[in-house]
């Protein structure tokens, strides 16, 4: 037991040292964001504001968030970006990281238009958040990754109703039967599971093989972030039941 405690203490020290070095590296690069009038693609640094805020660098995080709002935000509250690959498939994922930063920093001027954009695509009936709002109407899907992050944001805002809708969505999703240890990731806008691959689709964006694909931690990890927040803010019962299943 003592050995485990010492090991965990050592690991904590290593992680803290790595975080400090990464934070220092980020701070040295912040000046680059203010040297050009060209809009830089926020997909390259969308996690920075929240990471800086978590390191106690609120002033720097706010400055970067304001820069993104001025240079990269559309009138609708979306982000100007040449999305590709993962970020094109899961369109709102990056937006949600910035919303979480804005919540933590109390930046209403960034938060309000960004949240309005996201909530426009939140399905009040199913509780799911749309995967890609620029997809054609027939191919619009919802997914647990984006939905979980919206739920996390709802918890931080103490929005009980929206958090409960997300909880219900995840309960419905996780109750779907596994197909040969595969977990399907998309639902239609009526809440039914999409358990086939469309032509030319990237398989990892529709289904994961449990324990075998690198993508597993994105989807199951995002659900755990939401559930931990839900338990902390609202309730230790309903979410804990779902957490046990995951």
N, C-alpha and C positions, 0 to 999 in steps of 0.2 A: 504494500500500500504506500509506504514512504517513497519507494522508488517511482511509483506512478505519479505521486505528487511532485517530486523533483523533476520528472520528465515533462509534466505539464507546465511547470514553472519555467523550465528552459525553453519550451516551445513558445510560451507567451512572450518571453524576452526576445526570441528570434523574430517573431511576428511584429512586435512593437518596433524593433530596430528596422525591419524592412519597411514598415509603414512610415516611419520617420524619414527614411531615405527617399521613398517614393514621393512623400509630400513635399520634401525639399526640392526634388527634381521638378515637380509640377509647378512650384512657385517660380522657379527660374525661367519657365517657359511662358508664363502668363503674359509677359510683355509682348510676345509675338502676336497676340490677338489684337493689339492696338496699333499695329504698324502698317496696316493695309486697309484700303477701302473695299477690297474684294471680299465678298461673303465667303467665309470658310465653311466647309460642310460640318455641321454640328454632330454628325454621326461619328466623327473622329474623336470627340471629347465630351460627349453628352453625360458621362458619369462623373466628370471632374467637379462640378459644383457640389454635389452631394458628398463626394469623397473629401473635398476641402472642408466642408462644413463639419463632417465627422471628425476631422483632425483639429477642430477648433479655429479654423481659418475663415471665420464668417465674413470678414471684410473682403477678402480676396474672392470668396465664393459669390458674394453679392455682386462684386464688380464684374465677374465673368458672366453671371446670369443676366445682368443688365446689358452687357455687350451682346449676348445672344439675342435678347429681346429686340435690341435696336437693329442688329444686322441680319438676323436669321428668322425672325418671326413674321408670318404672313398676317394680313388683316383678320383672317379667320381664327388665328391662334395656333395654326400648324407651323411646322418648321420648313424653311427652304433647305432642300437637301437633294443630292443625287443618290437616292437610296438604291441599293443593289443587294442581291443575295438575301441573307437573313433579314436585313432591315427593310427590304422591300416586301418580303413575305409577312413579317410581323411589324407592320408599319408603325404602330403607336408605341412600341417598346421604348424607344429612345425618348419620346415625348414624356413618358411616365417617369423616367429617371429624373428629368428636369422638374416635373411637377413635384416629386417628392422632395427635391432640393428646395424648391420655392416654399413648400409647406414648412419645412424645418427652419428656413431663414425668415419666414414671415413676409415674403415678397409678393404682396397681393397684385401688384401691377403685372407681374409675370404669370402668377398663378391663375387669375381669373380668366383671361382669354384662353390660356392653355387648357384649363379644366373645361371650359365651355365647349371647346373643340372636341375633347375626348367624350364628354357626356352626351354630345349629339349622336355618338355612335354606340352608346351603351343601350342594350336592349332591355327595356323595363320588364318585358314578359319573361325572357329566359334568364336574365341576369348576366348574360355574356357580353363581352366587348368585342366589337368587330375586329377581325384580323387585319384586313386591308381595305380602307375606305375608298381607295381609287380603283379597286377591282370592279369589273362589270357586275351589274346587279345580280345576275344569275349565279355568279361565282363567289359572292360574299359569304364568308364564314366567320365563326367565332372560335376563340381558342382559350385554353386555361392559362397560358403564359401571360398574355396581355390582361386578361380578366383578373388574374391574381394580383398583378401590380396595381390595377385600378382599385381593387379591394384593399390593398395595403394603404393606398392614398386615402381611401374612405375612412379607414381606421384612424389614421393620423389626424384627419379632419373631424373625427368623432361623428361621422355621418352614419348613424345606425342603420337606417333603411337601406342605403346603398351597400353597405358592408354585408347586410343580411341577404341581399339579392345575390351578391357574389358568392357567399357561403352556400346558398341554395344551388347556384350553378355548379360549383365544385362538387357538391354532394351528388348531383345528378350525373356529372361527368365521371366521377370515381366509381359510381355504381355500375357503369357499363362493363359488360363482361370482357375479360382478356381474351384475345384471339391468339393462341399459341404463344403466350407470354409477350404479346405485343399490345401496346396501349395506343389507341387512336386519339389524335390531338385536336381534331376539328369537329365542330358541330355546325349544323345549318342554322339559319336564323329562326327556325321554329323549334330549335333545341334537339333535333334528332342527330344522332352520331353519324359522321361521314366515315365509313369504314372501307373505302376503296381509294385507290390512287388515281387522280385525274391524269390525263395524258400529259407527258413532259413535266410532271410535278417532281420536286425534290422529295424523295421518300421521308427524309428526316424531319420535314416540316409537316408531315401528316401522321406519322406513326413512329414510335420508338420501341425497340426491343429492350425489355426491362433488364437493366444491369449491363447491357452490352454496348449501347451507343453513348458517345460523348455528350449527346444532346440531352440525356436524361436529367442531368442536374439543372438545366435551364427550367424545364417544365415542372419537375417535382420540387425543385428548390424554390421556385417562385411561389408555388402553393404553400410551402412551409413558411416563407416570409410573411405571407398574408395571415396564415393561421396563428403564427406567433404573435402578430400584432393584434389580431382579433381577441385572442385569449388575454393579452395584456390590457387591452383597452375596455373590452366589453364583458367577456364571459369565459369561464374556465370549463364549461360543460360541452356545449354543442360543437364548438370548433375542435375540442380535444378528441371527441369521437371520430371526427373526420381525420384528424392528424394521426390517430392510431391506424387508420386504414392506409394512409400514405406511407 
